[in-house]
């Protein structure tokens, strides 16, 4: 049952990649509705080319978020 949280963890990773703040410590409290709105808005803006001020996160940040999501997945959290 807990493996269903993987999409939420991947959403956090995607939000981090899109520029949303990522809390330290690897543990997150996800407000899925708000996160969904942020992701939809940023994807829409990226597709339409409306936002040019998006900072691309470093590979280390992306790898850290992905590692956290995979750790949670493998530990069934």
PDB file of N, CA, C and O in Angstrom:
ATOM      1  N   UNK A   1       0.803  -1.198   0.000  1.00  0.00           N
ATOM      2  CA  UNK A   1       0.000   0.000   0.000  1.00  0.00           C
ATOM      3  C   UNK A   1       0.846   1.262   0.000  1.00  0.00           C
ATOM      4  O   UNK A   1       0.490   2.255  -0.634  1.00  0.00           O
ATOM      5  N   UNK A   2       1.961   1.224   0.709  1.00  0.00           N
ATOM      6  CA  UNK A   2       2.769   2.430   0.830  1.00  0.00           C
ATOM      7  C   UNK A   2       3.490   2.774  -0.461  1.00  0.00           C
ATOM      8  O   UNK A   2       3.964   3.898  -0.627  1.00  0.00           O
ATOM      9  N   UNK A   3       3.576   1.838  -1.359  1.00  0.00           N
ATOM     10  CA  UNK A   3       4.235   2.139  -2.631  1.00  0.00           C
ATOM     11  C   UNK A   3       3.455   3.155  -3.446  1.00  0.00           C
ATOM     12  O   UNK A   3       3.973   3.718  -4.411  1.00  0.00           O
ATOM     13  N   UNK A   4       2.224   3.386  -3.059  1.00  0.00           N
ATOM     14  CA  UNK A   4       1.434   4.400  -3.758  1.00  0.00           C
ATOM     15  C   UNK A   4       1.958   5.801  -3.484  1.00  0.00           C
ATOM     16  O   UNK A   4       1.588   6.751  -4.174  1.00  0.00           O
ATOM     17  N   UNK A   5       2.805   5.930  -2.492  1.00  0.00           N
ATOM     18  CA  UNK A   5       3.383   7.234  -2.191  1.00  0.00           C
ATOM     19  C   UNK A   5       4.501   7.587  -3.163  1.00  0.00           C
ATOM     20  O   UNK A   5       4.939   8.737  -3.200  1.00  0.00           O
ATOM     21  N   UNK A   6       4.974   6.618  -3.956  1.00  0.00           N
ATOM     22  CA  UNK A   6       6.034   6.919  -4.920  1.00  0.00           C
ATOM     23  C   UNK A   6       5.635   8.052  -5.862  1.00  0.00           C
ATOM     24  O   UNK A   6       6.444   8.953  -6.086  1.00  0.00           O
ATOM     25  N   UNK A   7       4.416   8.047  -6.428  1.00  0.00           N
ATOM     26  CA  UNK A   7       4.059   9.183  -7.288  1.00  0.00           C
ATOM     27  C   UNK A   7       4.142  10.520  -6.560  1.00  0.00           C
ATOM     28  O   UNK A   7       4.555  11.517  -7.153  1.00  0.00           O
ATOM     29  N   UNK A   8       3.759  10.558  -5.292  1.00  0.00           N
ATOM     30  CA  UNK A   8       3.858  11.812  -4.544  1.00  0.00           C
ATOM     31  C   UNK A   8       5.314  12.211  -4.368  1.00  0.00           C
ATOM     32  O   UNK A   8       5.655  13.388  -4.490  1.00  0.00           O
ATOM     33  N   UNK A   9       6.181  11.234  -4.080  1.00  0.00           N
ATOM     34  CA  UNK A   9       7.605  11.543  -3.937  1.00  0.00           C
ATOM     35  C   UNK A   9       8.205  11.985  -5.266  1.00  0.00           C
ATOM     36  O   UNK A   9       9.039  12.890  -5.300  1.00  0.00           O
ATOM     37  N   UNK A  10       7.789  11.361  -6.350  1.00  0.00           N
ATOM     38  CA  UNK A  10       8.273  11.780  -7.659  1.00  0.00           C
ATOM     39  C   UNK A  10       7.745  13.164  -8.012  1.00  0.00           C
ATOM     40  O   UNK A  10       8.421  13.941  -8.686  1.00  0.00           O
ATOM     41  N   UNK A  11       6.536  13.468  -7.554  1.00  0.00           N
ATOM     42  CA  UNK A  11       6.001  14.808  -7.780  1.00  0.00           C
ATOM     43  C   UNK A  11       6.831  15.848  -7.047  1.00  0.00           C
ATOM     44  O   UNK A  11       7.052  16.945  -7.561  1.00  0.00           O
ATOM     45  N   UNK A  12       7.292  15.510  -5.850  1.00  0.00           N
ATOM     46  CA  UNK A  12       8.164  16.423  -5.108  1.00  0.00           C
ATOM     47  C   UNK A  12       9.466  16.619  -5.868  1.00  0.00           C
ATOM     48  O   UNK A  12       9.977  17.735  -5.956  1.00  0.00           O
ATOM     49  N   UNK A  13      10.001  15.533  -6.416  1.00  0.00           N
ATOM     50  CA  UNK A  13      11.225  15.630  -7.208  1.00  0.00           C
ATOM     51  C   UNK A  13      10.997  16.513  -8.428  1.00  0.00           C
ATOM     52  O   UNK A  13      11.841  17.345  -8.761  1.00  0.00           O
ATOM     53  N   UNK A  14       9.859  16.336  -9.095  1.00  0.00           N
ATOM     54  CA  UNK A  14       9.546  17.160 -10.264  1.00  0.00           C
ATOM     55  C   UNK A  14       9.366  18.619  -9.858  1.00  0.00           C
ATOM     56  O   UNK A  14       9.802  19.521 -10.574  1.00  0.00           O
ATOM     57  N   UNK A  15       8.732  18.852  -8.727  1.00  0.00           N
ATOM     58  CA  UNK A  15       8.551  20.227  -8.267  1.00  0.00           C
ATOM     59  C   UNK A  15       9.881  20.878  -7.955  1.00  0.00           C
ATOM     60  O   UNK A  15      10.085  22.062  -8.222  1.00  0.00           O
ATOM     61  N   UNK A  16      10.789  20.092  -7.384  1.00  0.00           N
ATOM     62  CA  UNK A  16      12.129  20.608  -7.112  1.00  0.00           C
ATOM     63  C   UNK A  16      12.819  20.964  -8.414  1.00  0.00           C
ATOM     64  O   UNK A  16      13.473  22.002  -8.517  1.00  0.00           O
ATOM     65  N   UNK A  17      12.672  20.106  -9.400  1.00  0.00           N
ATOM     66  CA  UNK A  17      13.275  20.382 -10.702  1.00  0.00           C
ATOM     67  C   UNK A  17      12.661  21.614 -11.344  1.00  0.00           C
ATOM     68  O   UNK A  17      13.325  22.331 -12.092  1.00  0.00           O
ATOM     69  N   UNK A  18      11.391  21.856 -11.050  1.00  0.00           N
ATOM     70  CA  UNK A  18      10.717  23.020 -11.625  1.00  0.00           C
ATOM     71  C   UNK A  18      10.991  24.297 -10.839  1.00  0.00           C
ATOM     72  O   UNK A  18      10.564  25.378 -11.243  1.00  0.00           O
ATOM     73  N   UNK A  19      11.701  24.177  -9.717  1.00  0.00           N
ATOM     74  CA  UNK A  19      12.077  25.369  -8.971  1.00  0.00           C
ATOM     75  C   UNK A  19      11.347  25.567  -7.665  1.00  0.00           C
ATOM     76  O   UNK A  19      11.576  26.570  -6.989  1.00  0.00           O
ATOM     77  N   UNK A  20      10.471  24.647  -7.282  1.00  0.00           N
ATOM     78  CA  UNK A  20       9.780  24.776  -5.995  1.00  0.00           C
ATOM     79  C   UNK A  20      10.780  24.483  -4.875  1.00  0.00           C
ATOM     80  O   UNK A  20      11.696  23.683  -5.068  1.00  0.00           O
ATOM     81  N   UNK A  21      10.624  25.108  -3.720  1.00  0.00           N
ATOM     82  CA  UNK A  21      11.562  24.851  -2.622  1.00  0.00           C
ATOM     83  C   UNK A  21      11.452  23.422  -2.121  1.00  0.00           C
ATOM     84  O   UNK A  21      10.365  22.845  -2.095  1.00  0.00           O
ATOM     85  N   UNK A  22      12.580  22.856  -1.726  1.00  0.00           N
ATOM     86  CA  UNK A  22      12.635  21.484  -1.224  1.00  0.00           C
ATOM     87  C   UNK A  22      13.149  21.529   0.195  1.00  0.00           C
ATOM     88  O   UNK A  22      14.282  21.954   0.423  1.00  0.00           O
ATOM     89  N   UNK A  23      12.340  21.100   1.168  1.00  0.00           N
ATOM     90  CA  UNK A  23      12.780  21.187   2.556  1.00  0.00           C
ATOM     91  C   UNK A  23      13.975  20.278   2.839  1.00  0.00           C
ATOM     92  O   UNK A  23      14.064  19.189   2.274  1.00  0.00           O
ATOM     93  N   UNK A  24      14.890  20.706   3.701  1.00  0.00           N
ATOM     94  CA  UNK A  24      16.049  19.877   4.007  1.00  0.00           C
ATOM     95  C   UNK A  24      15.653  18.644   4.808  1.00  0.00           C
ATOM     96  O   UNK A  24      14.602  18.623   5.450  1.00  0.00           O
ATOM     97  N   UNK A  25      16.489  17.628   4.769  1.00  0.00           N
ATOM     98  CA  UNK A  25      16.246  16.427   5.556  1.00  0.00           C
ATOM     99  C   UNK A  25      15.583  15.318   4.784  1.00  0.00           C
ATOM    100  O   UNK A  25      15.492  14.201   5.293  1.00  0.00           O
ATOM    101  N   UNK A  26      15.118  15.568   3.587  1.00  0.00           N
ATOM    102  CA  UNK A  26      14.542  14.517   2.765  1.00  0.00           C
ATOM    103  C   UNK A  26      13.109  14.150   3.107  1.00  0.00           C
ATOM    104  O   UNK A  26      12.485  13.400   2.356  1.00  0.00           O
ATOM    105  N   UNK A  27      12.561  14.646   4.209  1.00  0.00           N
ATOM    106  CA  UNK A  27      11.180  14.342   4.573  1.00  0.00           C
ATOM    107  C   UNK A  27      10.320  15.521   4.151  1.00  0.00           C
ATOM    108  O   UNK A  27      10.670  16.676   4.395  1.00  0.00           O
ATOM    109  N   UNK A  28       9.208  15.228   3.523  1.00  0.00           N
ATOM    110  CA  UNK A  28       8.347  16.294   3.056  1.00  0.00           C
ATOM    111  C   UNK A  28       6.917  16.051   3.512  1.00  0.00           C
ATOM    112  O   UNK A  28       6.488  14.910   3.685  1.00  0.00           O
ATOM    113  N   UNK A  29       6.204  17.125   3.699  1.00  0.00           N
ATOM    114  CA  UNK A  29       4.775  17.064   3.904  1.00  0.00           C
ATOM    115  C   UNK A  29       4.163  17.587   2.619  1.00  0.00           C
ATOM    116  O   UNK A  29       4.333  18.754   2.265  1.00  0.00           O
ATOM    117  N   UNK A  30       3.464  16.729   1.936  1.00  0.00           N
ATOM    118  CA  UNK A  30       2.980  17.079   0.607  1.00  0.00           C
ATOM    119  C   UNK A  30       1.517  17.472   0.680  1.00  0.00           C
ATOM    120  O   UNK A  30       0.673  16.686   1.108  1.00  0.00           O
ATOM    121  N   UNK A  31       1.226  18.684   0.262  1.00  0.00           N
ATOM    122  CA  UNK A  31      -0.146  19.102   0.035  1.00  0.00           C
ATOM    123  C   UNK A  31      -0.377  18.856  -1.447  1.00  0.00           C
ATOM    124  O   UNK A  31      -0.038  19.691  -2.286  1.00  0.00           O
ATOM    125  N   UNK A  32      -0.955  17.705  -1.763  1.00  0.00           N
ATOM    126  CA  UNK A  32      -1.027  17.254  -3.145  1.00  0.00           C
ATOM    127  C   UNK A  32      -1.800  18.204  -4.045  1.00  0.00           C
ATOM    128  O   UNK A  32      -1.436  18.375  -5.209  1.00  0.00           O
ATOM    129  N   UNK A  33      -2.858  18.826  -3.535  1.00  0.00           N
ATOM    130  CA  UNK A  33      -3.633  19.749  -4.362  1.00  0.00           C
ATOM    131  C   UNK A  33      -2.793  20.970  -4.730  1.00  0.00           C
ATOM    132  O   UNK A  33      -2.766  21.387  -5.887  1.00  0.00           O
ATOM    133  N   UNK A  34      -2.113  21.534  -3.744  1.00  0.00           N
ATOM    134  CA  UNK A  34      -1.283  22.713  -4.011  1.00  0.00           C
ATOM    135  C   UNK A  34      -0.113  22.357  -4.912  1.00  0.00           C
ATOM    136  O   UNK A  34       0.235  23.116  -5.817  1.00  0.00           O
ATOM    137  N   UNK A  35       0.494  21.199  -4.663  1.00  0.00           N
ATOM    138  CA  UNK A  35       1.610  20.765  -5.494  1.00  0.00           C
ATOM    139  C   UNK A  35       1.159  20.532  -6.927  1.00  0.00           C
ATOM    140  O   UNK A  35       1.866  20.877  -7.874  1.00  0.00           O
ATOM    141  N   UNK A  36      -0.022  19.947  -7.079  1.00  0.00           N
ATOM    142  CA  UNK A  36      -0.567  19.728  -8.418  1.00  0.00           C
ATOM    143  C   UNK A  36      -0.776  21.028  -9.164  1.00  0.00           C
ATOM    144  O   UNK A  36      -0.484  21.125 -10.356  1.00  0.00           O
ATOM    145  N   UNK A  37      -1.287  22.036  -8.454  1.00  0.00           N
ATOM    146  CA  UNK A  37      -1.492  23.348  -9.076  1.00  0.00           C
ATOM    147  C   UNK A  37      -0.173  23.964  -9.525  1.00  0.00           C
ATOM    148  O   UNK A  37      -0.083  24.531 -10.614  1.00  0.00           O
ATOM    149  N   UNK A  38       0.847  23.849  -8.680  1.00  0.00           N
ATOM    150  CA  UNK A  38       2.165  24.380  -9.025  1.00  0.00           C
ATOM    151  C   UNK A  38       2.714  23.675 -10.259  1.00  0.00           C
ATOM    152  O   UNK A  38       3.196  24.320 -11.190  1.00  0.00           O
ATOM    153  N   UNK A  39       2.638  22.344 -10.258  1.00  0.00           N
ATOM    154  CA  UNK A  39       3.175  21.584 -11.393  1.00  0.00           C
ATOM    155  C   UNK A  39       2.435  21.886 -12.684  1.00  0.00           C
ATOM    156  O   UNK A  39       3.056  22.100 -13.725  1.00  0.00           O
ATOM    157  N   UNK A  40       1.103  21.904 -12.619  1.00  0.00           N
ATOM    158  CA  UNK A  40       0.315  22.185 -13.820  1.00  0.00           C
ATOM    159  C   UNK A  40       0.625  23.583 -14.338  1.00  0.00           C
ATOM    160  O   UNK A  40       0.805  23.778 -15.540  1.00  0.00           O
ATOM    161  N   UNK A  41       0.686  24.542 -13.442  1.00  0.00           N
ATOM    162  CA  UNK A  41       0.986  25.910 -13.863  1.00  0.00           C
ATOM    163  C   UNK A  41       2.360  26.049 -14.487  1.00  0.00           C
ATOM    164  O   UNK A  41       2.528  26.745 -15.488  1.00  0.00           O
ATOM    165  N   UNK A  42       3.343  25.387 -13.896  1.00  0.00           N
ATOM    166  CA  UNK A  42       4.702  25.503 -14.430  1.00  0.00           C
ATOM    167  C   UNK A  42       4.881  24.755 -15.741  1.00  0.00           C
ATOM    168  O   UNK A  42       5.607  25.211 -16.624  1.00  0.00           O
ATOM    169  N   UNK A  43       4.223  23.610 -15.874  1.00  0.00           N
ATOM    170  CA  UNK A  43       4.294  22.891 -17.152  1.00  0.00           C
ATOM    171  C   UNK A  43       3.608  23.705 -18.239  1.00  0.00           C
ATOM    172  O   UNK A  43       4.121  23.819 -19.352  1.00  0.00           O
ATOM    173  N   UNK A  44       2.444  24.274 -17.918  1.00  0.00           N
ATOM    174  CA  UNK A  44       1.735  25.116 -18.879  1.00  0.00           C
ATOM    175  C   UNK A  44       2.619  26.290 -19.309  1.00  0.00           C
ATOM    176  O   UNK A  44       2.751  26.573 -20.500  1.00  0.00           O
ATOM    177  N   UNK A  45       3.221  26.968 -18.333  1.00  0.00           N
ATOM    178  CA  UNK A  45       4.077  28.106 -18.648  1.00  0.00           C
ATOM    179  C   UNK A  45       5.282  27.690 -19.481  1.00  0.00           C
ATOM    180  O   UNK A  45       5.686  28.415 -20.389  1.00  0.00           O
ATOM    181  N   UNK A  46       5.862  26.523 -19.179  1.00  0.00           N
ATOM    182  CA  UNK A  46       7.016  26.050 -19.938  1.00  0.00           C
ATOM    183  C   UNK A  46       6.625  25.722 -21.373  1.00  0.00           C
ATOM    184  O   UNK A  46       7.360  26.042 -22.306  1.00  0.00           O
ATOM    185  N   UNK A  47       5.473  25.088 -21.552  1.00  0.00           N
ATOM    186  CA  UNK A  47       5.028  24.735 -22.900  1.00  0.00           C
ATOM    187  C   UNK A  47       4.749  25.994 -23.709  1.00  0.00           C
ATOM    188  O   UNK A  47       5.089  26.066 -24.890  1.00  0.00           O
ATOM    189  N   UNK A  48       4.136  26.976 -23.079  1.00  0.00           N
ATOM    190  CA  UNK A  48       3.796  28.211 -23.788  1.00  0.00           C
ATOM    191  C   UNK A  48       4.949  29.199 -23.844  1.00  0.00           C
ATOM    192  O   UNK A  48       4.858  30.217 -24.531  1.00  0.00           O
ATOM    193  N   UNK A  49       6.037  28.912 -23.128  1.00  0.00           N
ATOM    194  CA  UNK A  49       7.192  29.808 -23.135  1.00  0.00           C
ATOM    195  C   UNK A  49       6.951  31.092 -22.375  1.00  0.00           C
ATOM    196  O   UNK A  49       7.532  32.126 -22.703  1.00  0.00           O
ATOM    197  N   UNK A  50       6.090  31.041 -21.349  1.00  0.00           N
ATOM    198  CA  UNK A  50       5.740  32.249 -20.609  1.00  0.00           C
ATOM    199  C   UNK A  50       6.741  32.606 -19.521  1.00  0.00           C
ATOM    200  O   UNK A  50       6.850  33.772 -19.140  1.00  0.00           O
ATOM    201  N   UNK A  51       7.472  31.618 -19.016  1.00  0.00           N
ATOM    202  CA  UNK A  51       8.427  31.877 -17.930  1.00  0.00           C
ATOM    203  C   UNK A  51       9.839  31.690 -18.443  1.00  0.00           C
ATOM    204  O   UNK A  51      10.189  30.642 -18.985  1.00  0.00           O
ATOM    205  N   UNK A  52      10.627  32.706 -18.265  1.00  0.00           N
ATOM    206  CA  UNK A  52      12.026  32.616 -18.667  1.00  0.00           C
ATOM    207  C   UNK A  52      12.959  32.725 -17.468  1.00  0.00           C
ATOM    208  O   UNK A  52      14.176  32.609 -17.612  1.00  0.00           O
ATOM    209  N   UNK A  53      12.389  32.948 -16.278  1.00  0.00           N
ATOM    210  CA  UNK A  53      13.207  33.157 -15.086  1.00  0.00           C
ATOM    211  C   UNK A  53      13.399  31.883 -14.262  1.00  0.00           C
ATOM    212  O   UNK A  53      13.799  31.960 -13.100  1.00  0.00           O
ATOM    213  N   UNK A  54      13.126  30.734 -14.832  1.00  0.00           N
ATOM    214  CA  UNK A  54      13.249  29.478 -14.103  1.00  0.00           C
ATOM    215  C   UNK A  54      14.715  29.083 -14.038  1.00  0.00           C
ATOM    216  O   UNK A  54      15.393  28.970 -15.059  1.00  0.00           O
ATOM    217  N   UNK A  55      15.190  28.876 -12.811  1.00  0.00           N
ATOM    218  CA  UNK A  55      16.569  28.440 -12.612  1.00  0.00           C
ATOM    219  C   UNK A  55      16.619  26.913 -12.702  1.00  0.00           C
ATOM    220  O   UNK A  55      15.820  26.219 -12.073  1.00  0.00           O
ATOM    221  N   UNK A  56      17.541  26.414 -13.471  1.00  0.00           N
ATOM    222  CA  UNK A  56      17.701  24.973 -13.607  1.00  0.00           C
ATOM    223  C   UNK A  56      18.492  24.465 -12.412  1.00  0.00           C
ATOM    224  O   UNK A  56      19.603  24.933 -12.163  1.00  0.00           O
ATOM    225  N   UNK A  57      17.930  23.504 -11.661  1.00  0.00           N
ATOM    226  CA  UNK A  57      18.659  22.988 -10.505  1.00  0.00           C
ATOM    227  C   UNK A  57      19.869  22.176 -10.929  1.00  0.00           C
ATOM    228  O   UNK A  57      19.935  21.665 -12.047  1.00  0.00           O
ATOM    229  N   UNK A  58      20.806  22.069 -10.034  1.00  0.00           N
ATOM    230  CA  UNK A  58      22.013  21.309 -10.342  1.00  0.00           C
ATOM    231  C   UNK A  58      21.691  19.826 -10.388  1.00  0.00           C
ATOM    232  O   UNK A  58      20.658  19.380  -9.889  1.00  0.00           O
ATOM    233  N   UNK A  59      22.589  19.080 -10.992  1.00  0.00           N
ATOM    234  CA  UNK A  59      22.423  17.627 -11.073  1.00  0.00           C
ATOM    235  C   UNK A  59      22.429  17.018  -9.676  1.00  0.00           C
ATOM    236  O   UNK A  59      21.751  16.019  -9.435  1.00  0.00           O
ATOM    237  N   UNK A  60      23.186  17.606  -8.758  1.00  0.00           N
ATOM    238  CA  UNK A  60      23.238  17.083  -7.390  1.00  0.00           C
ATOM    239  C   UNK A  60      21.882  17.196  -6.703  1.00  0.00           C
ATOM    240  O   UNK A  60      21.480  16.285  -5.979  1.00  0.00           O
ATOM    241  N   UNK A  61      21.173  18.300  -6.919  1.00  0.00           N
ATOM    242  CA  UNK A  61      19.855  18.488  -6.320  1.00  0.00           C
ATOM    243  C   UNK A  61      18.867  17.475  -6.897  1.00  0.00           C
ATOM    244  O   UNK A  61      18.098  16.859  -6.159  1.00  0.00           O
ATOM    245  N   UNK A  62      18.893  17.309  -8.206  1.00  0.00           N
ATOM    246  CA  UNK A  62      18.000  16.343  -8.843  1.00  0.00           C
ATOM    247  C   UNK A  62      18.312  14.921  -8.401  1.00  0.00           C
ATOM    248  O   UNK A  62      17.403  14.141  -8.118  1.00  0.00           O
ATOM    249  N   UNK A  63      19.591  14.587  -8.343  1.00  0.00           N
ATOM    250  CA  UNK A  63      19.978  13.245  -7.905  1.00  0.00           C
ATOM    251  C   UNK A  63      19.571  13.005  -6.455  1.00  0.00           C
ATOM    252  O   UNK A  63      19.158  11.900  -6.103  1.00  0.00           O
ATOM    253  N   UNK A  64      19.683  14.020  -5.620  1.00  0.00           N
ATOM    254  CA  UNK A  64      19.287  13.893  -4.220  1.00  0.00           C
ATOM    255  C   UNK A  64      17.788  13.645  -4.073  1.00  0.00           C
ATOM    256  O   UNK A  64      17.374  12.794  -3.286  1.00  0.00           O
ATOM    257  N   UNK A  65      16.981  14.378  -4.821  1.00  0.00           N
ATOM    258  CA  UNK A  65      15.532  14.187  -4.785  1.00  0.00           C
ATOM    259  C   UNK A  65      15.125  12.822  -5.305  1.00  0.00           C
ATOM    260  O   UNK A  65      14.246  12.169  -4.744  1.00  0.00           O
ATOM    261  N   UNK A  66      15.771  12.395  -6.382  1.00  0.00           N
ATOM    262  CA  UNK A  66      15.481  11.075  -6.937  1.00  0.00           C
ATOM    263  C   UNK A  66      15.915   9.979  -5.977  1.00  0.00           C
ATOM    264  O   UNK A  66      15.203   8.990  -5.804  1.00  0.00           O
ATOM    265  N   UNK A  67      17.066  10.142  -5.355  1.00  0.00           N
ATOM    266  CA  UNK A  67      17.547   9.148  -4.388  1.00  0.00           C
ATOM    267  C   UNK A  67      16.585   9.041  -3.209  1.00  0.00           C
ATOM    268  O   UNK A  67      16.325   7.942  -2.718  1.00  0.00           O
ATOM    269  N   UNK A  68      16.058  10.169  -2.754  1.00  0.00           N
ATOM    270  CA  UNK A  68      15.090  10.171  -1.662  1.00  0.00           C
ATOM    271  C   UNK A  68      13.819   9.433  -2.069  1.00  0.00           C
ATOM    272  O   UNK A  68      13.294   8.633  -1.295  1.00  0.00           O
ATOM    273  N   UNK A  69      13.327   9.690  -3.258  1.00  0.00           N
ATOM    274  CA  UNK A  69      12.119   9.020  -3.741  1.00  0.00           C
ATOM    275  C   UNK A  69      12.338   7.520  -3.874  1.00  0.00           C
ATOM    276  O   UNK A  69      11.473   6.728  -3.501  1.00  0.00           O
ATOM    277  N   UNK A  70      13.487   7.131  -4.402  1.00  0.00           N
ATOM    278  CA  UNK A  70      13.763   5.705  -4.561  1.00  0.00           C
ATOM    279  C   UNK A  70      13.954   5.015  -3.220  1.00  0.00           C
ATOM    280  O   UNK A  70      13.528   3.874  -3.040  1.00  0.00           O
ATOM    281  N   UNK A  71      14.593   5.702  -2.276  1.00  0.00           N
ATOM    282  CA  UNK A  71      14.760   5.127  -0.927  1.00  0.00           C
ATOM    283  C   UNK A  71      13.395   4.895  -0.286  1.00  0.00           C
ATOM    284  O   UNK A  71      13.151   3.842   0.304  1.00  0.00           O
ATOM    285  N   UNK A  72      12.510   5.878  -0.404  1.00  0.00           N
ATOM    286  CA  UNK A  72      11.160   5.719   0.136  1.00  0.00           C
ATOM    287  C   UNK A  72      10.428   4.581  -0.562  1.00  0.00           C
ATOM    288  O   UNK A  72       9.712   3.820   0.088  1.00  0.00           O
ATOM    289  N   UNK A  73      10.592   4.456  -1.845  1.00  0.00           N
ATOM    290  CA  UNK A  73       9.941   3.388  -2.602  1.00  0.00           C
ATOM    291  C   UNK A  73      10.444   2.015  -2.145  1.00  0.00           C
ATOM    292  O   UNK A  73       9.654   1.106  -1.889  1.00  0.00           O
ATOM    293  N   UNK A  74      11.762   1.882  -2.048  1.00  0.00           N
ATOM    294  CA  UNK A  74      12.330   0.581  -1.689  1.00  0.00           C
ATOM    295  C   UNK A  74      12.073   0.212  -0.231  1.00  0.00           C
ATOM    296  O   UNK A  74      12.030  -0.972   0.104  1.00  0.00           O
ATOM    297  N   UNK A  75      11.904   1.193   0.627  1.00  0.00           N
ATOM    298  CA  UNK A  75      11.606   0.888   2.023  1.00  0.00           C
ATOM    299  C   UNK A  75      10.102   0.858   2.286  1.00  0.00           C
ATOM    300  O   UNK A  75       9.667   0.768   3.434  1.00  0.00           O
ATOM    301  N   UNK A  76       9.320   0.933   1.222  1.00  0.00           N
ATOM    302  CA  UNK A  76       7.843   0.874   1.293  1.00  0.00           C
ATOM    303  C   UNK A  76       7.269   1.968   2.174  1.00  0.00           C
ATOM    304  O   UNK A  76       6.293   1.734   2.887  1.00  0.00           O
ATOM    305  N   UNK A  77       7.858   3.165   2.140  1.00  0.00           N
ATOM    306  CA  UNK A  77       7.306   4.292   2.896  1.00  0.00           C
ATOM    307  C   UNK A  77       6.467   5.136   1.983  1.00  0.00           C
ATOM    308  O   UNK A  77       5.905   6.143   2.416  1.00  0.00           O
TER     309      UNK A  77
END
